[in-house]
Amino acid sequence: MTMEMEEHGRVIDFMPEGRSMDRMREPTAQLLGERYFTLLEVSIKRDAKVALGQSLYIGKAERPEVEKIKRRIEYFELTATAKNELAATTRQIIHDREADFVSFFNKAGPISMRLHQIELLPGIGRKHLAEILDARGARQFENFEDIKKRVPLLPDPTGLLITRIEEELAGSSKHYLFVRPPAKRQEGYQ
């Protein structure tokens, strides 16, 4: 099974001179993929103007700002700036793709006999799960405001999603709902 590649990524850090440890110093950015939340490091064209939060095209066609995709990176490889920008950038992506995430609340199902996908969100236990399932059983959720209105005890849905996505990006999750799972490492090779 091959997974689709990211088409766009949001800038979470831009280093005009590259990383100090790089042999070839070139403008470099760290990106958060807008579809699968893939963390990437890319080379930026010398004449390109890039800003934090900016969406860059990283697909297969001609890329206006991106010279090349250097590599997929892991959470621990993010710069301090990238880690600081991660929550705000994730919030913006969730806001831009609200229908996709509301659809998650409408369609999420059980993973096993004892675990439901919605329970993987931080702070969601059996009581919240029952309230969410009852509310969506009566009528599908239309947007985040509708979720908040119909499930009053539920904390901010966007905040729950951001926390879950950051947990998945850290690579310690058993189940991945929103993030492309990290590449499998060969045993003995780190």
C-alpha positions as CSV (number, residue, x, y, z in Angstrom):
1,M,0.0,0.0,0.0
2,T,1.5,3.3,-1.0
3,M,0.5,6.5,0.6
4,E,0.0,9.7,-1.3
5,M,2.7,12.3,-0.9
6,E,2.2,15.8,0.6
7,E,1.3,18.5,-1.9
8,H,1.7,21.5,0.4
9,G,3.6,22.1,3.6
10,R,3.5,25.0,6.1
11,V,6.7,26.7,7.1
12,I,7.4,26.1,10.8
13,D,11.0,27.4,10.7
14,F,13.1,29.2,8.0
15,M,16.9,29.3,8.2
16,P,18.2,31.7,5.5
17,E,21.7,30.4,5.9
18,G,20.8,26.8,6.6
19,R,21.8,24.8,9.7
20,S,25.2,25.5,11.2
21,M,26.1,21.8,11.1
22,D,25.3,21.5,7.3
23,R,28.3,21.1,5.0
24,M,26.6,23.0,2.2
25,R,25.0,26.1,3.6
26,E,21.7,26.8,1.7
27,P,18.4,28.4,2.7
28,T,16.5,25.7,4.5
29,A,13.0,25.4,6.0
30,Q,11.3,22.9,8.2
31,L,7.7,22.2,7.1
32,L,4.6,20.6,8.4
33,G,2.6,18.7,5.7
34,E,-0.9,20.0,5.3
35,R,-2.5,16.6,4.6
36,Y,-0.6,13.9,6.7
37,F,1.3,16.3,9.0
38,T,4.6,14.9,7.7
39,L,7.6,16.8,9.0
40,L,10.0,17.7,6.2
41,E,13.2,19.6,5.7
42,V,13.5,21.4,2.3
43,S,16.0,23.6,0.5
44,I,14.6,27.0,-0.5
45,K,15.5,28.7,-3.7
46,R,17.9,31.6,-3.1
47,D,15.6,34.3,-4.5
48,A,12.4,33.0,-2.8
49,K,10.7,34.9,0.0
50,V,9.5,32.6,2.8
51,A,7.7,33.4,6.1
52,L,6.6,31.3,9.1
53,G,3.1,29.8,8.5
54,Q,3.3,30.2,4.8
55,S,2.0,27.3,2.7
56,L,4.5,26.1,0.1
57,Y,3.9,23.8,-2.8
58,I,6.0,20.6,-2.5
59,G,4.3,18.4,-5.1
60,K,5.9,16.9,-8.2
61,A,5.3,19.9,-10.5
62,E,7.5,23.0,-10.7
63,R,7.9,24.4,-7.1
64,P,8.0,28.2,-6.9
65,E,9.9,28.5,-3.6
66,V,11.3,24.9,-2.9
67,E,14.5,23.8,-4.6
68,K,14.3,20.2,-3.3
69,I,12.9,18.2,-0.5
70,K,16.0,17.2,1.5
71,R,14.4,14.6,3.8
72,R,11.6,13.6,6.1
73,I,12.5,14.5,9.7
74,E,11.4,13.3,13.1
75,Y,10.0,15.4,15.9
76,F,13.2,15.4,17.9
77,E,15.0,17.0,14.9
78,L,12.8,20.1,14.9
79,T,14.5,23.4,15.8
80,A,13.3,25.3,18.8
81,T,11.5,27.7,16.5
82,A,9.7,24.9,14.7
83,K,8.6,23.3,18.0
84,N,7.3,26.7,19.1
85,E,5.4,27.2,15.8
86,L,4.0,23.7,15.7
87,A,0.8,24.2,17.7
88,A,-0.2,27.4,16.0
89,T,0.5,25.9,12.5
90,T,-1.4,22.7,13.4
91,R,-4.4,24.9,14.6
92,Q,-4.4,26.7,11.3
93,I,-4.4,23.5,9.2
94,I,-7.2,22.1,11.4
95,H,-9.2,25.3,10.9
96,D,-8.6,25.2,7.1
97,R,-9.6,21.5,7.0
98,E,-12.4,21.7,9.6
99,A,-14.8,19.6,7.5
100,D,-12.2,16.7,7.5
101,F,-11.8,16.8,11.2
102,V,-15.6,17.1,11.9
103,S,-15.9,14.1,9.6
104,F,-13.6,12.2,12.0
105,F,-16.0,12.9,14.9
106,N,-18.9,11.8,12.7
107,K,-17.3,8.6,11.3
108,A,-14.8,7.4,13.9
109,G,-15.3,3.8,14.9
110,P,-14.0,1.1,17.3
111,I,-10.4,0.0,17.0
112,S,-11.1,-3.1,19.1
113,M,-13.7,-4.4,21.5
114,R,-12.4,-2.2,24.2
115,L,-11.1,0.9,22.4
116,H,-12.7,3.5,20.2
117,Q,-10.8,5.9,17.9
118,I,-12.4,8.9,19.7
119,E,-11.0,7.6,23.0
120,L,-7.5,8.2,21.6
121,L,-8.1,11.9,21.9
122,P,-6.6,13.2,25.2
123,G,-9.1,13.6,28.0
124,I,-11.8,11.5,26.3
125,G,-13.0,8.7,28.4
126,R,-16.1,6.4,28.3
127,K,-18.5,9.2,29.5
128,H,-17.4,11.7,26.8
129,L,-17.4,8.9,24.2
130,A,-21.0,8.0,25.1
131,E,-22.0,11.7,24.9
132,I,-20.3,12.1,21.5
133,L,-21.8,8.9,20.1
134,D,-25.3,9.8,21.3
135,A,-25.1,13.3,19.9
136,R,-23.9,12.1,16.4
137,G,-26.4,9.3,16.5
138,A,-29.2,11.9,16.7
139,R,-27.7,14.0,13.9
140,Q,-24.2,14.3,12.2
141,F,-22.1,17.1,13.5
142,E,-21.9,20.1,11.1
143,N,-18.8,21.9,12.5
144,F,-16.7,22.4,15.7
145,E,-19.3,24.9,17.1
146,D,-22.0,22.3,16.7
147,I,-19.9,19.7,18.5
148,K,-19.3,22.2,21.4
149,K,-23.0,23.1,21.6
150,R,-24.3,19.5,21.5
151,V,-21.6,18.0,23.7
152,P,-21.2,20.7,26.4
153,L,-18.8,18.9,28.7
154,L,-16.4,18.2,25.8
155,P,-13.2,20.4,26.0
156,D,-12.3,22.4,22.9
157,P,-12.3,19.9,20.0
158,T,-9.5,21.8,18.2
159,G,-7.3,21.7,21.3
160,L,-7.8,18.0,21.6
161,L,-6.9,17.4,18.0
162,I,-3.7,19.6,18.3
163,T,-2.6,17.6,21.4
164,R,-3.2,14.3,19.7
165,I,-1.4,15.3,16.5
166,E,1.6,16.5,18.5
167,E,1.6,13.1,20.4
168,E,1.6,11.3,17.0
169,L,4.3,13.5,15.7
170,A,6.5,12.7,18.7
171,G,6.4,9.1,17.4
172,S,5.4,7.3,20.5
173,S,1.8,6.4,19.6
174,K,0.6,2.9,19.1
175,H,-2.2,4.1,16.8
176,Y,-2.0,6.9,14.2
177,L,-5.2,8.7,13.4
178,F,-4.0,11.9,11.7
179,V,-0.2,11.7,11.1
180,R,1.7,9.5,8.7
181,P,3.5,7.0,11.0
182,P,7.2,7.4,11.3
183,A,9.3,5.2,9.0
184,K,10.2,1.9,10.5
185,R,13.8,1.7,11.7
186,Q,15.9,-1.3,11.0
187,E,16.6,-3.2,14.2
188,G,20.2,-2.3,15.3
189,Y,20.3,0.9,13.2
190,Q,19.3,4.1,14.8
